[in-house]
Amino acid sequence: MLIMLFTALLAVTTTESAVLAAPSTEPVPLAVPATESVPLAASEAESVPLAAPEGESVLVAASGAESVSSAVPAAESALWAAPTAEPLLRFDDTQYDSPGKDDRSAASLNAEWIRLINTGKAPVRLKGWSVEESQGRVYTFGNVVIPANRKITLHTGPGADTATDLYWNSGNYIWNNTGDQATLRDPAGRVHDLCGWGYLNGRTHVPC
């Protein structure tokens, strides 16, 4: 009898131990370090901006489509710009250094000149147009018309204007032999054409 009671108590004790030893079915939260964050997946409607080098902006869509917009530096944009068409009315050439001795005679002054050409199919009325040199001296055209496919020469010195030759009536030389720039402006003062040159020993004439 004692043996049977002992055996029954031993069975109950073993059952309780097995219940106590069973692993818990409740989840155990894991501590996440404060310095870490869990990335969230972006929805298809969201876009994710990316850091880009200075001067460039990049936008990549989360769906996988990519859009890139790059800011082109000013120095490079000129290289990519479409070439501007040559104006129909423009500078043609200049004899910026009067040949021979610079004695300020009428002949010497008038041997210094700059020339315009009209390459268009219609005449151009030059009234209000102007030619300016780099130091600010300006010649303004009067009631002058340059026909289609014709040239007109602006001389530095004194003289009587004709259909092909005009005179600045300056008592001194206008264009610098060491380098200068002529600017052609329309009646509104907008720059229409430029003709520039640097110094070259022995040279007196350049095409524009």
Helices and strands as residue ranges (DSSP letters): H 2-21, E 47-50, E 56-61, E 66-70, H 74-80, E 89-95, H 106-110, E 113-118, E 124-125, E 130-132, E 138-140, E 145-146, E 150-155, E 165-167, E 179-185, E 191-198, E 205-207
